[in-house]
Each structure stands twice: as structure tokens, then as C-alpha cells.
């Protein structure tokens, strides 16, 4: 966190609903956030032990409420690639996780059309088994059936560029190979809403081009992308719209050019 | 909301983190292949770690049974009228060890998968389910070894031996119910993981694994404890068909079925209640 509050508010959040109305007059909303508050508690000790429970005579732990997201409202439409920017701890990841159903909202509500998935299949993969088994494992984790995975298997391997290494255990892969496999599996699922948290700047140049292609494909198929990134280059290159969160509050919502300019001016 | 012809077909729906009980069971069942894949991957991974690999799933109970037979069968001789004492101990140790191993591993199903829980949506009951499936598969070769030893000690296979299959299947479902409960308990209190081995150590001596209870105790209250102990019921349900000198008792069937149903239903209810808390520290 920079600690500096932005000196001049540039893009007025109040105008956010009408801002891109012309372009989306006919587009279908895919994600609707209505006055979303997300507050969670963090505890001094990560986890309560029986001993501390007894020692504190069954009083609850010392805790602090973190208001990660405060009164955020926006509507995302099919075909949009929405960048989410803001300093560290501004609530970007929390918002993404709430859209993905991994974090409950405290107040307000989030509506999603179809399926929303976080690009984060890495945690489902097992280092000791082959890339081939991991494609199955990751696909099943993301809700594909065995049959769907078999149908898309070749495409996933080819997209990841791992034809030669697919029968080696995952632990022998380089971090770039691993990241490519993860992106290939996650995006093969073709969720209606794909949530990407700082993961795009992986792989070499040709893989980045292919991932960009995949994202465009998904958008064309009436999907919506959310992309959290600190790289304004990536945001400007990929996104059609940008949300700027600062300390949990939506500070700006508009075209990448305007919002990034305002963000750069403020930080 | 009107549905446009070209959309993917769904309307806007609120994000639900904890579906209703029926929907939760349905979702868990729909994702069963994921549980199988986790279990399969873990079994494949394990065999690369040590020279003997998955053989340890058989060697562990075998060595345990050997040690107990030496101490309690040969040195202390507590057989007291059990004619085929080696087979009696082998069945007891194998069957008890199966539940012990499964449930203790199941207690870590949530806490050891926080990364997965934090990044992918799926019914979390898949995780204890995967543990139970994995241990069930790993137990299959152990059953073969157990049967071989029982035959080597002079028991003759008969048609009643097939009753071992439903008994072990019921025990696996019991293990699932227990794993669901301890997985959530461990998420609430990490200490449970440290306590469980001692609970099972105590249960081991209180489940007639090494001796036949009614030949040692006459107090009806203590005997009633054995009668309603699910582990004693499962051990007895395995000995009944395999040992000529033992029979399957209706009481043990009733106790095993009762515990299994209670733990399965209670386990799912209890586990689902924590669904939106898992993985959040």
C-alpha cells in the first residue's frame, strides 16, 4: 500500500453505469454486483487451539474486521475484458474471489450468468504424477467430465506446448511449463466468466500471444474476463474496461485509457 | 430477465456458497470422478516415494499383526480358547487398521488442501471422500493378503466368505461418515489431529482386536460397551464368515448398520454446515 490517497478524483464513480451504455445497449449482463460489502475477520493467532480456548475461558479470539470491499456496484457485460487495478490490499483479489464463489459477501449481492471460475487450477495439480494425469485432474477439478477432457486433451497439450513432456511427472517441469499447463487447462474449460489474478505475464513471448488469443476467443463467445494486474501495459493491451479499487472502494470505472491515466496520476 | 438467443443459456443467478442439503449431496455425487482422480493421483504419487511404495499399504498391517501375535499370542498367550489365534489377530488388526488409517488421514482432508479450497469451487466433501476412496483402493491388496494368511492357518473357504464384501463395504461408508466429521473438527481445532492417534490407540484395546471380550470380562456394563462399539462390530463381522469357530451375529450387523447410517447422515450435515468457512484460516 502506498499510503498516499489520490489527490484529485478524476473519473467520477457515479457515472459508471451509464459510461459504456452505448456499446452495451444490446449486450447481456454477465456479472452484477449490487452494493457489495465484504468484511472478514482476521485473528491474531491463525487458528484456535484447545489450549487457548481453555485459557481464554472460551471467549472468542482477538480479531479484527477487515473491510476489504465497500459498497461496490457495477454491471459487467458479455464480451468485456475488465481490468481490476489498485494498490496492494485494495480488495481486488477479494472481489474476484467473491465473484468466483470462494468468498461470501457480507452485504449486497453478486449475480453471475453461467459459471465463473478463477484461473487457479495449479492447486489441484499433483507434482508427482504425469502431466497427462494432471490434465485429467485439473479438468475434473474445474468441473469438466472425463469425456469432455478426453475430447479437449490434445488441444490442451498443444496449447501448452507440452507434447514432448506430457508423460513426465509435473515436478520435472519448469515454472514456465507449469504455468502454461495451468493456463491451458483453465481456459479449456471455457467458463462464462473467467477470473484471472496476476497470472497473465507467464511464459515466453509466443505463449503470451497465444493466451491473448484465447482471451479474445472467450470474449467473442459472449464471455467476460476479469483481470487483476499491476502491469498497466497488460491492462491497456488486454482490457476493454477498467475498475479501479482503492481501499475497498470503487474509485473509477471506465475506459482503460482514462482510468489508467487517473491511476498513474494518483500514484 | 429476457434470454437472448445467442447467450450461453443461463440467467443471472446469485452466487451461492453453501447449497441446500439435497443440492449439496447431488453436487458431491456429480463430482465423484474428481474424488477418484485425487485418490488415484495420490496412490500413484506415493509409490514413487519409497523403494517398496504402495506395498506398505499391505506391509504395515502385516508387520503390526506379526508384532501383536508375538507379544500377545506367544509371549503372553491371551488366546483363551480362541482356536485359530493367528487368523483371529490378523483379521482384527487388518480390519481395525483400515478404519484407523482412513479416519486419521481424513482428519487432514480440509486443512491440508487449503490452496485448492481457496482457488477452486467444488463441494468440499469431495476431499474426505477422496481420502476414503484412496484408502479403500489401497486396502484391496491387503484383503488378499489377509485371506491368504487366514487360509494358511487352516481355515477352509466357503460360500459364507463372500459376506466379507458387504461387511467391508459397510465399513468403508462408516469411514466416510467419520472422516467427514473429523475433517471439520480438525478445521475448527487443529489439535484434533494430535489427539486422534491416542483415541485410536485406546479404541484398539477396547475393540477386541487382540482378545475375545466375553472371555475376559463378565461385567455386563463393560460387555455392553463392546457390543455397541462400532469397531468391535466391524472386526466381528469380518471374523464371522472367515473363522469356522465364529458366526455372524445379528447384533453386530445391527450395530454396524446403525453407526454407519448415523455417521453418514450426521457427517454430511455436520460437514456441510462449515462449507463456507473452509480454507479461510
Interface residues (C-beta under 8 A of the other chain):
Chain A: X28 X29 X30 X32 X40 X42 X43 X46 X47 X48 X49 X50 X51 X53 X78 X97 X98 X99 X100 X101 X102 X103 X104 X105 X109 X110 X111 X112 X113 X114 X116 X117 X118 X120 X121 X122 X123 X124 X126 X127 X128 X129 X133 X134 X136 X137 X140 X141 X142 X143 X145 X146 X169 X192 X221 X222
Chain B: X4 X6 X7 X8 X9 X10 X11 X12 X13 X14 X15 X16 X17 X31 X33 X34 X37 X38 X40 X41 X42 X44 X45 X48 X49 X113 X115 X116 X118 X119 X120 X121 X122 X188 X189 X190 X191 X276 X279 X280 X281
